[in-house]
Amino acid sequence: MLDENLARIRAHRSNIHRYRSLLETRLSDLERRFIERRLSEESSALEALTSQTFPIALTMPPRLVLPATTGAAP
């Protein structure tokens, strides 16, 4: 199942890349709207699949900011 989901993730990423490349070309308004809609659908599908495949998001704890010391070392 993981291999299938990873293949689907790669397919969505490939489609997103292709649609972004197409948006950089000369398109009619109708073509541009269609590609923008497909790009939005692919992005949503990728996000849903990614959150389903990798449900735990690892985050780093916030860094502790220490006050700057002045003067000689203790």
N, CA and C of each residue as an Amber inpcrd file, in Angstrom:
protein
   222
   0.8190000  -1.1930000   0.0000000   0.0000000   0.0000000   0.0000000
   0.8630000   1.2570000   0.0000000   1.9390000   1.2570000   0.7800000
   2.8170000   2.4200000   0.8200000   3.4280000   2.6740000  -0.5590000
   3.8570000   1.6100000  -1.2300000   4.4410000   1.7710000  -2.5650000
   3.4300000   2.3770000  -3.5410000   2.1660000   1.9480000  -3.4480000
   1.1300000   2.4960000  -4.3210000   0.9130000   3.9780000  -4.0350000
   0.8610000   4.3240000  -2.7590000   0.6610000   5.7340000  -2.4040000
   1.8420000   6.5910000  -2.8370000   3.0420000   6.0660000  -2.6940000
   4.2190000   6.8270000  -3.1340000   4.1940000   7.0280000  -4.6470000
   3.7590000   6.0180000  -5.3860000   3.6370000   6.1590000  -6.8420000
   2.5760000   7.2040000  -7.1900000   1.4770000   7.2140000  -6.4600000
   0.4360000   8.2090000  -6.7040000   0.9310000   9.6120000  -6.3610000
   1.6940000   9.7350000  -5.2840000   2.2640000  11.0310000  -4.9100000
   3.1870000  11.5300000  -6.0220000   4.0330000  10.6440000  -6.5440000
   4.9240000  11.0360000  -7.6490000   4.1290000  11.4670000  -8.8690000
   3.0330000  10.7660000  -9.1680000   2.2020000  11.1260000 -10.3260000
   1.5780000  12.5070000 -10.1320000   1.0630000  12.7790000  -8.9390000
   0.4700000  14.1010000  -8.6770000   1.5310000  15.1920000  -8.7920000
   2.7190000  14.9490000  -8.2390000   3.7930000  15.9480000  -8.3190000
   4.2060000  16.1890000  -9.7650000   4.2490000  15.1330000 -10.5490000
   4.5930000  15.2720000 -11.9650000   3.5350000  16.0900000 -12.7010000
   2.2720000  15.8150000 -12.4200000   1.1930000  16.5730000 -13.0560000
   1.2480000  18.0360000 -12.6570000   1.4980000  18.3020000 -11.3830000
   1.6030000  19.6850000 -10.9070000   2.7380000  20.3990000 -11.6230000
   3.8670000  19.7430000 -11.7590000   5.0040000  20.3420000 -12.4690000
   4.6380000  20.6360000 -13.9230000   3.9670000  19.6900000 -14.5690000
   3.5780000  19.8790000 -15.9660000   2.6000000  21.0440000 -16.1070000
   1.6010000  21.1220000 -15.2080000   0.6290000  22.2150000 -15.2840000
   1.2840000  23.5670000 -15.0310000   2.2190000  23.6320000 -14.0870000
   2.9200000  24.8990000 -13.8400000   3.7350000  25.3170000 -15.0590000
   4.3370000  24.3490000 -15.7180000   5.0990000  24.6570000 -16.9260000
   4.1770000  25.1620000 -18.0310000   3.0140000  24.5410000 -18.1540000
   2.0610000  24.9790000 -19.1710000   1.5680000  26.3960000 -18.9200000
   1.4280000  26.7690000 -17.6470000   0.9590000  28.1230000 -17.3270000
   1.9600000  29.1920000 -17.7440000   3.2090000  28.8030000 -17.9490000
   4.2260000  29.7590000 -18.3910000   4.2240000  29.9560000 -19.8980000
   3.3660000  29.2130000 -20.5990000   3.2850000  29.3320000 -22.0490000
   2.1280000  30.2430000 -22.4350000   2.0140000  30.4900000 -23.7130000
   0.9410000  31.3320000 -24.2170000  -0.3260000  30.4800000 -24.3440000
  -1.3810000  30.8800000 -23.6330000  -2.6260000  30.1190000 -23.6020000
  -3.8170000  31.0410000 -23.7900000  -4.9030000  30.4640000 -24.3020000
  -6.1500000  31.2240000 -24.3500000  -6.7150000  31.2970000 -22.9320000
  -7.6810000  32.1600000 -22.7200000  -8.2900000  32.2850000 -21.3960000
  -8.9380000  30.9760000 -20.9660000  -9.5890000  30.3070000 -21.9000000
 -10.2470000  29.0400000 -21.5920000  -9.2230000  27.9770000 -21.1900000
  -8.1360000  27.8850000 -21.9420000  -7.0780000  26.9170000 -21.6140000
  -6.4490000  27.2200000 -20.2530000  -6.2050000  28.4970000 -19.9940000
  -5.5900000  28.8930000 -18.7300000  -6.4930000  28.5410000 -17.5480000
  -7.7910000  28.8230000 -17.6620000  -8.7260000  28.4810000 -16.5850000
  -8.7720000  26.9740000 -16.3550000  -8.7830000  26.2050000 -17.4510000
  -8.8130000  24.7530000 -17.3240000  -7.5680000  24.2530000 -16.5950000
  -6.4020000  24.7400000 -16.9970000  -5.1470000  24.2810000 -16.3800000
  -5.0730000  24.7280000 -14.9300000  -5.5170000  25.9380000 -14.6300000
  -5.5140000  26.4030000 -13.2360000  -6.4350000  25.5420000 -12.3800000
  -7.5940000  25.1600000 -12.9430000  -8.5050000  24.2860000 -12.2060000
  -7.8760000  22.9190000 -11.9710000  -7.2460000  22.3540000 -12.9880000
  -6.5860000  21.0490000 -12.8560000  -5.4320000  21.1310000 -11.8530000
  -4.6920000  22.2210000 -11.8830000  -3.5920000  22.4130000 -10.9390000
  -4.1210000  22.4480000  -9.5070000  -5.2180000  23.1430000  -9.2970000
  -5.8280000  23.2000000  -7.9730000  -6.3030000  21.8140000  -7.5290000
  -6.9180000  21.0710000  -8.4370000  -7.3890000  19.7220000  -8.1080000
  -6.2240000  18.7930000  -7.7720000  -5.1600000  18.8660000  -8.5560000
  -3.9890000  18.0190000  -8.3090000  -3.3340000  18.3730000  -6.9730000
  -3.2490000  19.6680000  -6.6770000  -2.6470000  20.1020000  -5.4120000
  -3.4620000  19.6140000  -4.2240000  -4.7790000  19.7010000  -4.3270000
  -5.6470000  19.2190000  -3.2520000  -5.5210000  17.7130000  -3.0760000
  -5.4910000  16.9890000  -4.1910000  -5.3570000  15.5360000  -4.1280000
  -4.0120000  15.1440000  -3.5240000  -2.9580000  15.8530000  -3.9000000
  -1.6340000  15.5720000  -3.3490000  -1.6130000  15.8210000  -1.8480000
  -2.1840000  16.9330000  -1.4170000  -2.2060000  17.2500000   0.0080000
  -2.9780000  16.1910000   0.7960000  -4.1330000  15.7670000   0.2740000
  -4.9380000  14.7530000   0.9610000  -4.1960000  13.4270000   1.0290000
  -3.6060000  13.0290000  -0.0760000  -2.8850000  11.7560000  -0.1110000
  -1.6600000  11.7880000   0.7890000  -0.9610000  12.9060000   0.7990000
   0.2320000  13.0330000   1.6400000  -0.1410000  12.9660000   3.1150000
  -1.2060000  13.6440000   3.5090000  -1.6040000  13.6050000   4.9200000
  -2.1220000  12.2270000   5.3080000  -2.6960000  11.4930000   4.3590000
  -3.1550000  10.1360000   4.6340000  -1.9730000   9.1710000   4.7280000
  -0.9900000   9.3410000   3.8540000   0.1630000   8.4420000   3.8160000
   1.1100000   8.7070000   4.9760000   1.2980000   9.9760000   5.3030000
   2.2020000  10.3690000   6.3840000   1.4060000  11.1780000   7.4130000
   0.6200000  10.4990000   8.2780000  -0.2840000  11.2270000   9.1720000
   0.4020000  11.9860000  10.3000000   1.6230000  11.6530000  10.6140000
   2.3080000  12.3250000  11.7080000   3.2570000  13.3650000  11.1380000
   3.0550000  14.5830000  11.5390000   3.9550000  15.6540000  11.1110000
   4.9410000  15.9070000  12.2340000   6.1850000  15.7470000  11.9460000
   7.2110000  15.9880000  12.9470000   7.6230000  17.4500000  12.8840000
   7.5730000  18.0930000  14.0240000   7.9890000  19.4950000  14.0860000
   9.0730000  19.6250000  15.1300000   9.9360000  20.5480000  14.9060000
  11.0100000  20.8230000  15.8450000  10.4840000  21.7650000  16.9200000
  10.9150000  21.5660000  18.1640000  10.4980000  22.5030000  19.2120000
  11.1190000  23.8690000  18.9480000  10.4740000  24.9210000  19.4320000
  11.0430000  26.2570000  19.2030000  12.4140000  26.3750000  19.8600000
  13.2820000  27.1160000  19.1870000  14.6420000  27.3030000  19.7220000
  14.6070000  28.2620000  20.8930000  15.3680000  27.9300000  21.8920000
  15.5000000  28.7930000  23.0540000  16.5000000  29.8870000  22.7200000
  16.0670000  31.1190000  22.8540000  16.9460000  32.2500000  22.5630000
  17.5580000  32.7080000  23.8720000  18.8570000  32.5990000  23.9810000
  19.5640000  33.0240000  25.1840000  19.9910000  34.4730000  25.0410000
  19.9310000  35.2200000  26.1450000  20.3690000  36.6160000  26.0450000
  21.8760000  36.6690000  25.7920000  22.2660000  37.6580000  25.0450000
  23.6940000  37.8310000  24.7400000  24.4240000  38.2410000  26.0150000
  25.5950000  37.6730000  26.1900000  26.3830000  38.0280000  27.3750000
  27.4060000  39.0820000  26.9840000  27.6880000  39.9450000  27.9060000
  28.7050000  40.9750000  27.6670000  29.7500000  40.8760000  28.7470000
  30.8980000  41.3360000  28.4560000  31.9740000  41.3530000  29.4610000
  32.8100000  40.0890000  29.4030000  33.6040000  39.8970000  30.4350000
  34.5330000  38.7840000  30.4910000  33.8170000  37.4950000  30.8330000
  34.4260000  36.4020000  30.4900000  33.8900000  35.0900000  30.7950000
  33.9700000  34.8570000  32.2960000  33.0570000  34.1160000  32.9260000
  33.0680000  33.8960000  34.3820000  34.2320000  33.1010000  34.8610000
